[in-house]
Amino acid sequence: MKLDREKNGSLSEIKLFDASGKELPKGIFSEYPSQIGLQGRAFRILARVFPYESAVTWFHLLTAAAMALVAVVILFLLNRKFGIGMAVVWGAVFLLSPWIVQFARNLYWVEFTWFLPMSFGLLCSVYADNKKIVGISCIGVFLSVFLKSACGYEYITTVMMGTILFLMADAGTALLTDKKEFPEIFKRILLVGIAALLGFLAAVCIHAYIRADGDIWRGLCSIYEKNVLERTWGGNPEDFPESERASLEASALTVLKLYFHFDTSLIMGISGKLFGGLCILSVLALFCGIWKDKIRGKKDKSTLYMFFLLFSAFLTSVSWFVLGKAHSYIHTHMNFVMWYFGFIQLLIYIPLRMLWIKLKGYILRKKRKR
């Protein structure tokens, strides 16, 4: 039922009390102008469909289910490109990560919108020789980045880089092993990147139109001055509340250091304290593999590809820590989730892959001796 001002009184007159009957300090109930808020608009419409008492529970279920569906699509494509091993590790991380799972049902963050653009970028990488699918991928990237941006700009650099994560690894490997393939891969990166950028700009322009009552230029200036500078770089600390000044004055290196110390598990059963060790182990394992392949004269691209994929995943994750420096400095209770755009998955997969290669070699040598 809709609240009636005359019957129920003004929202400004509402009083809140704790369990002991003590009145709590008043807050302000107002519009949040920092985004279009598409998710709120959608849930408001859907709320008319579901029973009043259980609507929020249904929304949690739908949002988590959407994240699960996007994850399944990513796993299917990973299986097509890399095989079952990579898909199983990514699936385990999606399922067992305390960060991914906690965000999955959240109605503000609508987590599935973070990974949907990645699924279209991966689709482009898997079916790179099919021009029709590449075209569909670009349209999907445009729409999905627009959807994410319309629901909020947080983490947008990581989300957008996630669209070209696998294409960057394709390009790096081609540059060192088959330069003839590089121009085509670079072209696909350009197409997907432009699609992502256009999706973002479309959302920003609509937001600017709404924010300034139809004056897009004034709206863009307002977004830049009141949101971009506050969350990224360039803002004058004196122009913002004291609670935000430290985040604007902190260096990118200071912020980055914060995110190398996990207070939670990486996934269930693997402590966050192992994060640094896994980084070192994965890099060393890849360098050893590349070095051995070179000495033996082997032309196995897989280890080299894993190196570029890990490097690309690292850049994807840290892009928000660096470019969204002010936001990341304050939101350490949330932003560790950025490591799960492939980097944590690869830190677990690479040592397991190297171990499996060693085990297969040992079994093969045993069979030859027999």
N, C-alpha and C positions, 0 to 999 in steps of 0.2 A: 504494500500500500504506500502511496506517495505521502510524505510528510506534509502537513498543512501548516503554514506560518501562523494563521489565526488560531488554529486549534492547539498546535504543539509549541508555539512560541518561536522566537528567532534563534538561529543557530548560535549567534553571539551570546545568548543568555544561558546556554547549556553549561551545567556544572558537573565536574567529574570528581568522584570520591574513591579513595582506596578502600581496602577491605575493613580497615578500622574506622572508617567514617570521616577521615581527614580529607579536606578538599585539596585537589591537586592543582598545580599552576595551570593557568589557561594557555592554550596555544592558538594558532591561527588556522582556520580552515579556508583555504583559498585555491585558486587555479594555479597549476604548475605550468608555466609558459615555456619551459626549456626544451620542449619537443612537441610534435603533433599529438602524441598520445593515442596512436591508432588502436593499441590493445585495449585501452579503457573504453574507447568508443565502440569497439566490437563487443566487449563483454557487456556493455550497457544494453546493446540490442539483444544479445543472447539471453540476458537476465529475464527477459519477458517470456522466454520459451520454457525455462526450467522452474521447478517449484521454488518459492522464495526461500524456504528453510535450507534447501540443499544446493542452491545455485553455485555457491563458491566451491563446494566439494566437487561438483561436476566440472567446473572450470579447471580446477587443479588436475582432475583426471584427463581432461581433453588436452591440456597444455603438456602434461607429462607424456601422454600418448603420442602427441605430435613430435616431441623430442625423440621418443623411442623409434618412431617411424623414420625420421631423418637419419638416425644412427644406423638403422637396418639398411637403408639405401647406401650409406657410406660403406658399410661392411660388405655389401654385395659387390660394389664397385672395386673395393680393395682386393677382394677375392679374385675378381677378373684380372686385375692388373698385377698383383703380387703373389697370389696364392692364398691358401687357407691359413697359413701361419700368421701373416700380417693381420688378416681379418679377425682371427681369434684374439690376438693381443689387443687390438683396438676395441673389440667387443668387451673384453674383460675390463679394460680401463673405463669405458663408458659405464659399465654396470657396477664397478666396485669403487670408483672415485667418490670420495665424500663431497667433493666440490661439484662435479657434474650432477650427481643425484640430488643434492640440496637445491640447486637452481632449477631443476627440471620442471617442477610444478608451479614455480613462482609466476604470478600473474602480471607483475611489473616487468620482469626480465624476459619473459617468454623465450626461454633458452633455445628452442628449436630454430628461432630466427637467426641465431649466431652461426649455426652449422649448415643451414640450408644453402647459403651461397657456396660453401666448400663442396657440397655434394655436386653442384652444377660444374664447378671448376674441375673436380675429379672426373666427372662424366666426359668433359672435353679432353682430358688427358688420356682416358681409357680408350675412347673412340676417336682419336685424333685424325684418322684417315677418312672418317665419314663427315663430309661437309655439312650434311643435313643435321647431324647430331651436334656438330660444333656450333651451328647456327642456333639450334634449340638451347644449347648450353649458354650462349651469350644472352639470349632472351631471358632464360631462367636466372642468370646472374643479375641482370638488370632489375627484374621484378623482386628477387629475394633480397638484394641489397636495399632496394627502395623500401621493402617491408620492414627490414631491420631498422633502417634510419627513421622511418615513420614511428617506430616504437621506442626510439631513443638512440642517441649518438654514442653512448658509452661503448667502448671496445671496438669502435668502427674501423680503426686502422688494422687491428688483428683480424677482424671479420673479412675485410676487403683483401688483405694479403692472403688469407686462407683460400680465397678463390683461385689464386695462382700458385699455391704452395707446391702442388705436384708438377705443374708446368715449369716452375723454376728449376726443379730437380731434373726434369727432362732436358731443359736448355743447358744446364751446367754439364751434364753428362755428354750431351751431343757436342758441346764445344770442345771437349777433350778427346772424344773418341770418333765422332763422325760429323765433321763440320758441315757436310752437305744438308744434314737434317736441321741444323740450327736455325736458318732463316724461317722455315715453316713453323717451328716451335715458337720462335720470337713473335711471329705474326699472330699466333694464337694467344700468346700472353698479352699482346697489344689489344686484340679484340676483346678478350675477357676483362682486361684492366679498364678499357674505355667503357664497357658495359657497366662495370661496377661503379665507376666514377659518375656516369650519367644517372644511375639509380640513386646514388647519394645526393647529387645536385638537384634532382627532381624533388626529392623529399625536402631538402633545404629550402627550395624556392616556395613550395607549398606552405611550409612552416613559416617562412618569412611573410607570405601573403596573409596568413591567419594572424600572425603576431602583430602586424602593423596595419590591420584593417584594410588590406588591399594594396598598400604601398610596399612592393617587394624590396626595393632598394633600402628603404628605411628599416624594414624587417631584417634584411641581411646585416646591416650595420649593427642593429641591436643584438642579433645572435652572436656576431663577432665580438662585440665589446663586453657583453654580459655572460656569455657562455664559453666561447672559444678561449679567450684570454684567461678566464677563471680556471679552466680545466687543463690547459696545455702550457704554452710558453708565452712570454711577452707582456704579461699583465704586470702593472705596477702594484706591488704589495700594499702600498698606501691607499689604493683605491678600493680595497676589499676588506671585509671584516677581519679582525685580529686572528680569529680561529683558522683562517685560510692563508695567512701570510707565510707561515713556515713552508707550506707546500709550494708556494710560488718562488721562494728563495732557495729551496733545496736544489742541488745539482742532479742531473740525470744519473750520474754514477751513484750518488747517495740513494736514490730511489731504487736503482737496479739491485744494489746490495741487499735491500730489504727483502727482495723476492727470491733470494738464494737460501733463505732460512725458513723452511716449512715448520709450522707448529702442528700440522696434522699428518696423517698417513698420506703417501702418494696415492696408493690404493689400499684397500683392506689387506692387511698382512705385510705391507711394505712401508716402513717408517719414512717419514719426510726427512729424517736426518741422513738418509742414504742418497739424497738428491745430488749433492756435489760429487759423491763417489761414483754414482751412475753416470754423471756427465763425463768425468775423467775416463772411466772404464769404456764407455761407448766410443769416445773419440780415439782412444788408444787402440781399441779393437779394430776400428775402421782403418786407421793408419797402418797397422800391422798387416791387415788383409790386403790393402792396396800395395804395400811394399812387397809382400810375398808374391802377389800376382805379377808385379813388374819384374821381379827377379826370375820368375819361372817363365816369363814371356807369355803369360796367359792374357787373353783379351776378354775377361769376364767383366761386364759392365755393372753387375749387381752391387758389388761392394762400393764402387765409385758412386753409383746412384744413391746408395744409402747415406754416403757422406754428404752429398748435396741436399738430400732430403732432410737430414738432421739439421744442417746449416740453415736451410730455408725455414724449417719449423721453428728454429731458435729466433730468427729474424721476425717471423710472424708473431710469436709470443711477446717478445720484448718491445715490439713496435709501440704497444700501448703504454708500457712502462716508461718509455722514453718520450714519445710524442704526446701521450696523455699524462705527463709527469705529475702535474698538480693533483689530478684525480687519483693517480696511483699512490701518491704519498699519503693521502688521507684514507683511502679505501683498502687498506691491507687486509681487512676482514673479509674482502670479497675477491680482489683482483688476482689472487693466486690461481684462479680458474683459467687465466689466460695461458698457463703452461699446458693446458689440455687440448690445445689446437694442433696436436700431433707430436709435440716435443716429449712429453712424458711417455706417450705410447712408444716412441722410437727408443727412448732410454731403456725401456724394458725389452723391446723387440730385438734390438741390435745385439746385446750380449747373448740372448737366447739363440739368435740366428747363428752367431759365431760358434757357440757351443754345439749346436746341431751339425754345423759343417765339420767341426773337429770329430764329433762322434761318428758321422757318416764315413769320414776318412779312415778312422780307426777300424770300423767294421769292415770296410772294403779291403784294408790291408790284411786283416785277419782271414778273410775269405781267400785272398790270393795265396797266402802261406799254406792254406789247406790244399 
